[in-house]
Amino acid sequence: MFIDERITTFIHSLETPESPLLEEIEDKALADRVPIIRKETQSFLKVLLQIERPGSILELGTAVGFSALLMSAYAPEGCRITTIENYEKRIPIARENFRRAGKEKDITLLEGDALEVMRGLEGPFDLIFMDAAKAQYIHYLPEALRLLEEGGVLVTDNVLQDGDIMESRFAVERRNRTIHKRMREYLYQLKHDERLLTSILPLGDGLAVSVKKGKTL
Ligand SMILES: C[S@@+](CC[C@H](N)C(=O)[O-])C[C@H]1O[C@@H](n2cnc3c(N)ncnc32)[C@H](O)[C@@H]1O
């Protein structure tokens, strides 16, 4: 953890519980070592959803459906969520979680590779939450930009890689070097693409929040 652990523990201690079902899904995911958004990222997303009030959300990386259900709980009524997952073992668990939450009508789970599925989507989406294969973010970006509404928000999780991102590539374990290189390229692109305005936050494992500029920005 690259952020002072005591600060994170303190912030966590202030959090209030979600619904019993969400708490159960989160506990089970953590016990099964399924990677899901951290508490502080959850809190940020909840606030962002209340500010942005999106009518449609695209999520890359469903896992067992925790973040999709959390977003659905804090997005305005009627918000449609489309979420993509390619790991067969997690897909039935996510579907069952959506059913248990009574969210089958609000959340559509599309099975397959995120990039391939995105290419077949129409959009536009008001908010895109990128939380799938980190090494692929740079490849997802053109499709995300195509699918994002003007003024829409792109949130990308895990961009600071527990602090590894600031290290030289030689200080990073050899097996992580491709991800390291591509994530740096991705962050550079987010900050230098003239269609986007981006803030990189040292929150959780690092969160990038980008807005697609519209005619007024
Ligand atoms: C960090 S987890 C998502 C967690 C989820 N958003 C949450 O917070 O509850 C990332 C997920 O992306 C999926 N994934 C990885 N590569 C993918 C790809 N190319 N296409 C679709 N899903 C992918 C993984 O199987 C994994 O379940």
The ligand as an SDF file (V2000), in Angstrom:
LIG
                    3D

 27 29  0  0  0  0  0  0  0  0999 V2000
  -10.8260   -5.8480  -10.6670 C   0  0  0  0  0  0  0  0  0  0  0  0
  -11.9650   -7.0270  -11.2800 S   0  0  0  0  0  0  0  0  0  0  0  0
  -13.4810   -6.1190  -11.4110 C   0  0  0  0  0  0  0  0  0  0  0  0
  -14.0820   -5.7980  -10.0770 C   0  0  0  0  0  0  0  0  0  0  0  0
  -15.4600   -5.1790  -10.1170 C   0  0  0  0  0  0  0  0  0  0  0  0
  -15.4920   -4.0120  -10.9800 N   0  0  0  0  0  0  0  0  0  0  0  0
  -15.8550   -4.7760   -8.7180 C   0  0  0  0  0  0  0  0  0  0  0  0
  -15.2590   -3.8300   -8.1800 O   0  0  0  0  0  0  0  0  0  0  0  0
  -16.7650   -5.4250   -8.1600 O   0  0  0  0  0  0  0  0  0  0  0  0
  -11.5190   -7.1390  -12.9710 C   0  0  0  0  0  0  0  0  0  0  0  0
  -12.3750   -8.0990  -13.7560 C   0  0  0  0  0  0  0  0  0  0  0  0
  -12.0990   -7.8850  -15.1430 O   0  0  0  0  0  0  0  0  0  0  0  0
  -12.1780   -9.1310  -15.7820 C   0  0  0  0  0  0  0  0  0  0  0  0
  -11.4310   -9.0470  -17.0380 N   0  0  0  0  0  0  0  0  0  0  0  0
  -10.0760   -9.0910  -17.2050 C   0  0  0  0  0  0  0  0  0  0  0  0
   -9.7800   -8.9820  -18.5030 N   0  0  0  0  0  0  0  0  0  0  0  0
  -10.9380   -8.8640  -19.1690 C   0  0  0  0  0  0  0  0  0  0  0  0
  -11.2790   -8.7240  -20.5440 C   0  0  0  0  0  0  0  0  0  0  0  0
  -10.3260   -8.6670  -21.4720 N   0  0  0  0  0  0  0  0  0  0  0  0
  -12.5720   -8.6290  -20.8800 N   0  0  0  0  0  0  0  0  0  0  0  0
  -13.5460   -8.6720  -19.9260 C   0  0  0  0  0  0  0  0  0  0  0  0
  -13.2940   -8.7970  -18.6200 N   0  0  0  0  0  0  0  0  0  0  0  0
  -12.0100   -8.8970  -18.2430 C   0  0  0  0  0  0  0  0  0  0  0  0
  -11.5650  -10.1120  -14.7880 C   0  0  0  0  0  0  0  0  0  0  0  0
  -11.9820  -11.4380  -15.0480 O   0  0  0  0  0  0  0  0  0  0  0  0
  -12.0560   -9.5640  -13.4670 C   0  0  0  0  0  0  0  0  0  0  0  0
  -13.2200  -10.2420  -13.0240 O   0  0  0  0  0  0  0  0  0  0  0  0
  1  2  1  0
  2  3  1  0
  2 10  1  0
  3  4  1  0
  4  5  1  0
  5  6  1  0
  5  7  1  0
  7  8  2  0
  7  9  1  0
 10 11  1  0
 11 12  1  0
 11 26  1  0
 12 13  1  0
 13 14  1  0
 13 24  1  0
 14 15  1  0
 14 23  1  0
 15 16  2  0
 16 17  1  0
 17 18  1  0
 17 23  2  0
 18 19  1  0
 18 20  2  0
 20 21  1  0
 21 22  2  0
 22 23  1  0
 24 25  1  0
 24 26  1  0
 26 27  1  0
M  CHG  2   2   1   9  -1
M  END
$$$$
